[in-house]
Amino acid sequence: MSTQRGYNLRSNRRNNTMKLKSTNRGFTLLELMIVMVIIAIGVALAVPSYRDVIERRETTSQAEQLSAFIAYAQSEAVKTNEMISIQLTYTNPNDWCIGASEGDSGCDCEETNSSASTFCSISGVAKTMSSSTQTTSSMATQGFGLDKTLVFDPIRGVLAGDDIADEHDVVLQSDNEHWALQVHIEPTGRIRICNPDSDKAVPGFQACPPSAPVFQF
């Protein structure tokens, strides 16, 4: 009996070892190729979606930066009790810059000489923003006038001069043209960001008023 039991134990161990060896085999070349194809398809589908998310965030960030830039000039007019102007130099949708300066004559946002009278600065600090420093650079404007200058009055920060009766708008669009946001400036000085196009709407922002202009890039 003990001999038979020992034989059975050895036989069971041998069978178990063979089963383990058979179940622990590696992947075949065909299986590896199938896995690699599945991964490649997943990456190909994910990259455009990821890029779209990045461009939406970039468009949002740039619109918020522009809104904050204009709001700063407005607040400085009230704070310093003097007019502050914003000058926009617009060559094409992908080549633009904007600068802020004291007074109502505007400045040259392309001027790099800080001692020049046209240098854009407030209280001695350069104040410019341009397409060269932005990742989403397509811009369209309306209401800035021929010289594209806005002037904020020190009284309550409202628009001054000829700008007091008009609304002013700047639209920023992502490079893939999937997203667009509009910075809307009212004569009262109110600044807000809205969606100018329902097909390119950025979540979290309201639609622009029906009276807002339609932009073509």
ChimeraX attribute file (.defattr): number of C-alpha atoms within 10 A of each C-alpha:
attribute: neighborCount
match mode: 1-to-1
recipient: residues
	/A:1	6
	/A:2	7
	/A:3	7
	/A:4	8
	/A:5	10
	/A:6	11
	/A:7	12
	/A:8	12
	/A:9	11
	/A:10	11
	/A:11	12
	/A:12	12
	/A:13	12
	/A:14	12
	/A:15	12
	/A:16	12
	/A:17	12
	/A:18	11
	/A:19	11
	/A:20	11
	/A:21	10
	/A:22	10
	/A:23	9
	/A:24	8
	/A:25	8
	/A:26	8
	/A:27	9
	/A:28	8
	/A:29	8
	/A:30	9
	/A:31	11
	/A:32	11
	/A:33	12
	/A:34	11
	/A:35	10
	/A:36	12
	/A:37	12
	/A:38	12
	/A:39	12
	/A:40	12
	/A:41	10
	/A:42	11
	/A:43	11
	/A:44	11
	/A:45	11
	/A:46	11
	/A:47	11
	/A:48	11
	/A:49	10
	/A:50	10
	/A:51	12
	/A:52	17
	/A:53	12
	/A:54	13
	/A:55	20
	/A:56	24
	/A:57	16
	/A:58	20
	/A:59	25
	/A:60	24
	/A:61	15
	/A:62	21
	/A:63	24
	/A:64	16
	/A:65	14
	/A:66	18
	/A:67	19
	/A:68	14
	/A:69	18
	/A:70	23
	/A:71	19
	/A:72	14
	/A:73	24
	/A:74	27
	/A:75	17
	/A:76	22
	/A:77	26
	/A:78	18
	/A:79	13
	/A:80	12
	/A:81	14
	/A:82	17
	/A:83	23
	/A:84	29
	/A:85	28
	/A:86	29
	/A:87	24
	/A:88	24
	/A:89	18
	/A:90	18
	/A:91	9
	/A:92	12
	/A:93	17
	/A:94	17
	/A:95	14
	/A:96	20
	/A:97	19
	/A:98	24
	/A:99	28
	/A:100	30
	/A:101	30
	/A:102	23
	/A:103	17
	/A:104	19
	/A:105	15
	/A:106	23
	/A:107	25
	/A:108	21
	/A:109	25
	/A:110	17
	/A:111	15
	/A:112	12
	/A:113	10
	/A:114	13
	/A:115	9
	/A:116	11
	/A:117	11
	/A:118	17
	/A:119	23
	/A:120	28
	/A:121	18
	/A:122	18
	/A:123	10
	/A:124	12
	/A:125	10
	/A:126	16
	/A:127	19
	/A:128	21
	/A:129	19
	/A:130	19
	/A:131	18
	/A:132	12
	/A:133	10
	/A:134	14
	/A:135	14
	/A:136	25
	/A:137	22
	/A:138	21
	/A:139	23
	/A:140	20
	/A:141	21
	/A:142	16
	/A:143	16
	/A:144	18
	/A:145	13
	/A:146	6
	/A:147	11
	/A:148	17
	/A:149	21
	/A:150	27
	/A:151	28
	/A:152	32
	/A:153	25
	/A:154	20
	/A:155	14
	/A:156	15
	/A:157	25
	/A:158	20
	/A:159	27
	/A:160	21
	/A:161	12
	/A:162	10
	/A:163	19
	/A:164	17
	/A:165	11
	/A:166	15
	/A:167	19
	/A:168	20
	/A:169	21
	/A:170	20
	/A:171	24
	/A:172	25
	/A:173	26
	/A:174	24
	/A:175	18
	/A:176	11
	/A:177	15
	/A:178	15
	/A:179	26
	/A:180	26
	/A:181	28
	/A:182	27
	/A:183	22
	/A:184	22
	/A:185	22
	/A:186	17
	/A:187	17
	/A:188	16
	/A:189	20
	/A:190	14
	/A:191	17
	/A:192	19
	/A:193	22
	/A:194	20
	/A:195	22
	/A:196	26
	/A:197	16
	/A:198	12
	/A:199	10
	/A:200	16
	/A:201	18
	/A:202	21
	/A:203	10
	/A:204	9
	/A:205	14
	/A:206	14
	/A:207	17
	/A:208	19
	/A:209	11
	/A:210	8
	/A:211	6
	/A:212	15
	/A:213	15
	/A:214	11
	/A:215	15
	/A:216	9
	/A:217	13
